Amino acid sequence: MFNFTAYDLNNIELHGCAETQKIMQGISPATEEDWHTEYLAPILSIKIVSGIEQVIEHINHMAQNIPMELSRKAWTWRKGLSNRLIRYRY
């Protein structure tokens, strides 16, 4: 059983895919909307994926949704993130 103490003490809401729920019994089921939402609250959505390609795809998708008024900082962040992901060998 997963230890929720730190999350409970900090009022962090956890959502998880079916595979995550097998490991972390008792968390809320995640919905498709969870994978496309950037919460401005202490909510953590956890999804177990089959490979690094899914991770890169998700991060790049989320980076495209950063508001344009933050474009300079967002571009710097996205460029740095993509470069770091490419350098790692898994």
Secondary structure as the mmCIF struct_conf table of DSSP 4:
data_model
#
loop_
_struct_conf.conf_type_id
_struct_conf.id
_struct_conf.beg_label_comp_id
_struct_conf.beg_label_asym_id
_struct_conf.beg_label_seq_id
_struct_conf.end_label_comp_id
_struct_conf.end_label_asym_id
_struct_conf.end_label_seq_id
HELX_RH_AL_P HELX_RH_AL_P1 THR A 5 LEU A 9
TURN_TY1_P TURN_TY1_P1 ASN A 10 ASN A 11
STRN STRN1 GLU A 13 GLY A 16
HELX_RH_AL_P HELX_RH_AL_P2 ALA A 18 ILE A 23
BEND BEND1 MET A 24 MET A 24
TURN_TY1_P TURN_TY1_P2 GLN A 25 GLY A 26
HELX_LH_PP_P HELX_LH_PP_P1 ILE A 27 ILE A 27
STRN STRN2 SER A 28 PRO A 29
HELX_LH_PP_P HELX_LH_PP_P2 ALA A 30 ALA A 30
HELX_RH_3T_P HELX_RH_3T_P1 GLU A 32 HIS A 36
BEND BEND2 LEU A 40 PRO A 42
STRN STRN3 ILE A 43 ILE A 46
BEND BEND3 SER A 50 GLY A 51
HELX_RH_AL_P HELX_RH_AL_P3 ILE A 52 GLN A 64
TURN_TY1_P TURN_TY1_P3 ASN A 65 ASN A 65
BEND BEND4 ILE A 66 ILE A 66
HELX_RH_3T_P HELX_RH_3T_P2 MET A 68 LEU A 70
HELX_RH_AL_P HELX_RH_AL_P4 SER A 71 ARG A 87
#
